[in-house]
């Protein structure tokens, strides 16, 4: 049976919230790892998570997002980003997660968005991924690269075609298909078209959230455009039928709305 996941903000004040989540039928938890203010705070949440009885629930870890850019044109910031990601990978190993999620790079606002800047940022992203993936292999962990989106041409990884280019250059790379991100720049139907072009791509999970193609709002399913193309969405799920669908809404209440709409609209069969 396909796993349905919940995106959970890992922090020291979430023990009660986690108990609620584990009673609502989610079978995968993706831990959104933050930039903790202290080592003791981070150790406390690691210890708490290690004491949980997960049963059939599987885990993944989403590396921090704040101030992280693996495609930075500043070599100092690029190295700092890689260091932050590798620290999160060590934690993922401690927690025995099934994979680790990292975002692709981006060009910072204010940087010239010409072809040369994009080429340099792409090379920085590639260098970072090779370093991170090598570290993942040493730790026995699976790296899963998530597609982003490109607003004002700032993103470096907004299509499956771009994923395939990196897959040819980084050994044993896996991917996360973020559908909400994808539709900000592309028709939903392009997902299956591009998947057929690149059948060897390996995906660890699907991230699901809705929007109206204007902003990365992380809305409940049906609050944006996705249910207007229900059959296309169902076909995408079927083509990646071994991937957990991880719901990326804000909070448990909204996530349960999306979970229920997946079932009500027969999108999981």
PyMOL commands that set and color helices and strands:
alter all, ss='L'
color gray80, all
select helices_A, chain A and resi 15-21+39-50+75-94+115-139+160-167+179-182+189-197+226-239+252-264
alter helices_A, ss='H'
color red, helices_A
select strands_A, chain A and resi 4-9+28-32+58-62+100-103+143-146+174-178+203-208+244-247
alter strands_A, ss='S'
color yellow, strands_A
deselect
rebuild
show_as cartoon
